[in-house]
């Protein structure tokens, strides 16, 4: 929760100085729509905390990511119709989060989630959409967002055939195939945190990133394009 709070502070520090009519990296959205979307999801966090808790969660962070494409039209409509008052939404969410149990189960459009996961969703959005309008994320927020999105990839492409390295944050094994146990792995993908988030969110394309040197991929299985984007 502290990382989300730090990312909110970063957004609130920089957003007021941006041109609301400037283009963002989200197709069809200007800065004002990005801020309105963040306002809506942040305000939603306060609402779901204030609602009655549910008995148990029925989905996790991978389920959240899988549900996002089906909500794209709703998110777009909300962003275009909503008010860009992120400061007010953050203030309400901060109050709601005080003393809240991260194991509490809350209901939102993507399913019934633990509050811990609901906070992580907002952290990912805050980091990615901040980058969409040129805002460098809080370092701890970026690290936790990367690790959360890697968790989605592990769920989507389980296995041990490819070693994915995102220094200095994490290294995991993904994709079905022979398990590597000793020496240099035969299939390795290495890239930086920003490049990973860009690919995971569809802001960059795999083959372009490989061509431009943002991704270093070696081995016949070291092509993750079939699993991307992870969030959209």
C-alpha positions in Angstrom: 0.0 0.0 0.0 2.9 2.4 0.7 4.2 1.9 -2.9 0.8 2.9 -4.3 0.7 5.9 -2.1 4.1 6.9 -3.3 3.0 6.5 -6.9 -0.1 8.6 -6.3 2.2 11.3 -4.8 4.3 11.2 -8.0 1.3 11.5 -10.3 -0.1 14.4 -8.2 3.2 16.2 -8.3 3.6 16.1 -12.1 0.1 15.9 -13.7 -1.0 19.5 -12.9 1.9 20.7 -15.0 1.0 18.7 -18.1 -1.2 20.0 -20.9 -4.6 18.2 -20.6 -4.9 18.2 -24.4 -1.5 16.6 -25.0 -1.6 13.1 -26.6 -0.8 10.1 -24.4 0.5 6.7 -25.5 -3.0 5.3 -25.1 -4.7 5.3 -28.5 -7.4 8.0 -28.6 -6.6 9.3 -25.1 -5.1 12.6 -24.2 -3.7 13.5 -20.8 -7.2 14.4 -19.6 -8.6 11.0 -20.4 -5.7 9.2 -18.7 -6.2 11.3 -15.5 -10.0 10.7 -15.7 -9.4 7.0 -15.9 -7.0 7.0 -13.0 -9.5 9.1 -11.1 -12.2 6.6 -11.7 -10.2 3.5 -10.7 -8.9 5.3 -7.6 -12.3 6.4 -6.5 -13.5 2.9 -7.1 -11.0 1.6 -4.6 -12.5 3.8 -1.9 -16.0 2.6 -2.8 -15.2 -1.1 -2.7 -13.4 -0.8 0.6 -16.5 0.9 2.1 -18.8 -1.8 0.8 -19.5 -5.0 2.7 -16.7 -7.5 2.6 -17.3 -10.8 0.7 -16.6 -14.3 2.0 -13.9 -15.3 -0.4 -12.1 -14.2 -3.6 -12.9 -15.9 -6.8 -10.0 -14.7 -9.0 -6.5 -13.4 -8.7 -4.1 -11.0 -10.5 -4.0 -13.2 -13.6 -7.8 -13.2 -13.7 -7.9 -9.5 -13.4 -5.6 -9.2 -16.4 -7.7 -11.6 -18.5 -10.8 -9.6 -17.7 -9.4 -6.2 -18.9 -10.0 -6.6 -22.7 -13.7 -7.2 -22.1 -13.9 -3.9 -20.1 -12.0 -1.8 -22.6 -15.2 0.0 -24.0 -16.4 0.7 -20.4 -13.1 2.1 -19.4 -13.0 4.3 -22.5 -16.5 5.6 -21.9 -15.7 6.3 -18.2 -12.5 8.2 -19.2 -14.3 10.4 -21.7 -17.2 11.2 -19.5 -15.5 11.3 -16.1 -14.0 14.3 -14.2 -10.2 14.4 -13.9 -10.0 15.0 -10.2 -7.3 12.6 -9.1 -6.4 14.6 -6.0 -9.9 14.2 -4.6 -10.0 10.5 -5.4 -6.6 9.9 -3.9 -7.6 11.7 -0.7 -10.8 9.5 -0.3 -8.8 6.3 -1.1 -6.2 7.2 1.5 -8.8 7.6 4.2 -10.5 4.3 3.2 -7.2 2.4 3.2 -6.3 3.5 6.8 -6.3 0.4 8.9 -7.9 -1.7 6.1 -7.2 -5.4 6.1 -5.3 -6.4 2.9 -6.9 -9.9 3.2 -10.4 -8.4 3.0 -12.3 -9.5 -0.1 -13.8 -6.8 -2.3 -16.0 -6.8 -5.4 -15.1 -4.9 -8.6 -15.8 -5.3 -12.3 -13.1 -7.9 -12.8 -14.3 -10.2 -10.0 -14.0 -10.7 -6.2 -10.4 -9.9 -5.2 -8.5 -9.5 -2.0 -7.8 -5.9 -1.2 -4.1 -6.7 -1.5 -4.6 -7.5 -5.2 -7.0 -4.6 -5.8 -4.3 -2.3 -4.5 -1.7 -4.0 -6.8 -4.0 -3.4 -9.8 -4.0 0.3 -9.1 -0.3 0.2 -8.6 0.2 -1.3 -12.1 -2.2 1.2 -13.6 -0.6 4.1 -11.8 2.9 3.2 -13.1 1.9 2.3 -16.7 -0.5 5.2 -17.2 2.1 7.5 -15.6 4.6 6.4 -18.3 1.8 6.9 -20.9 2.0 10.7 -20.1 5.7 10.9 -19.6 5.9 10.6 -15.8 8.8 8.6 -14.3 7.4 6.3 -11.7 8.4 6.1 -8.1 11.3 3.6 -8.0 9.7 1.2 -5.5 6.3 1.4 -7.3 8.0 0.5 -10.5 9.8 -2.5 -9.0 6.6 -3.9 -7.4 4.6 -3.2 -10.6 7.1 -5.1 -12.7 7.1 -8.1 -10.3 3.3 -8.1 -10.2 3.1 -8.2 -14.1 5.7 -10.9 -14.2 3.4 -12.9 -11.9 0.7 -12.6 -14.7 3.2 -13.9 -17.3 4.1 -16.8 -15.1 0.4 -17.7 -14.8 -0.1 -17.3 -18.5 3.0 -19.1 -19.7 3.9 -21.6 -17.0 7.0 -23.7 -17.4 10.8 -23.8 -17.2 12.0 -23.6 -20.8 12.8 -19.9 -20.9 14.6 -17.8 -18.3 13.2 -14.2 -18.2 15.6 -11.7 -16.6 14.6 -8.2 -15.7 17.5 -6.8 -13.8 17.8 -5.6 -11.1 14.3 -6.8 -10.2 13.7 -10.4 -10.9 14.5 -13.5 -12.9 11.9 -16.3 -13.5 11.4 -19.3 -15.6 8.4 -19.5 -18.0 7.1 -21.4 -21.1 6.5 -25.1 -21.3 9.5 -27.3 -22.4 12.6 -28.9 -21.0 13.6 -27.7 -17.6 17.0 -26.1 -17.3 19.1 -27.2 -14.3 22.8 -26.4 -14.8 25.0 -23.8 -16.5 23.8 -21.1 -18.9 20.1 -21.6 -19.9 19.6 -22.4 -23.5 16.7 -19.9 -23.8 17.2 -16.5 -22.2 15.2 -13.3 -22.5 16.7 -10.2 -20.8 15.3 -6.7 -20.8 14.9 -3.6 -18.7 11.9 -2.8 -16.4 10.5 -0.1 -18.7 10.9 -2.2 -21.8 9.1 -5.1 -20.0 6.2 -2.8 -19.0 5.9 -1.4 -22.5 5.7 -4.9 -24.0 3.3 -6.1 -21.3 1.0 -3.2 -21.8 1.1 -3.3 -25.6 2.9 0.0 -25.9 5.7 -1.7 -27.7 5.8 -4.7 -30.0 8.1 -7.7 -29.4 9.9 -7.9 -32.8 10.5 -4.1 -32.8 11.9 -4.3 -29.3 14.2 -7.1 -30.3 15.3 -5.3 -33.4 16.0 -2.1 -31.5 18.1 -3.9 -28.8 15.6 -3.3 -26.0 15.2 -7.1 -25.7 18.1 -9.6 -25.8 16.6 -13.0 -26.7 18.7 -16.1 -27.3 17.5 -19.7 -28.0 14.8 -21.2 -30.2 12.1 -20.8 -27.6 13.0 -17.3 -26.6 10.1 -15.6 -28.3 7.4 -14.4 -25.9 5.3 -12.5 -28.4 2.5 -15.2 -28.3 1.9 -14.2 -24.6 1.9 -10.5 -25.1 0.3 -8.1 -24.2 -0.4 -9.2 -20.6 -2.5 -6.2 -19.7 -4.5 -3.8 -21.9 
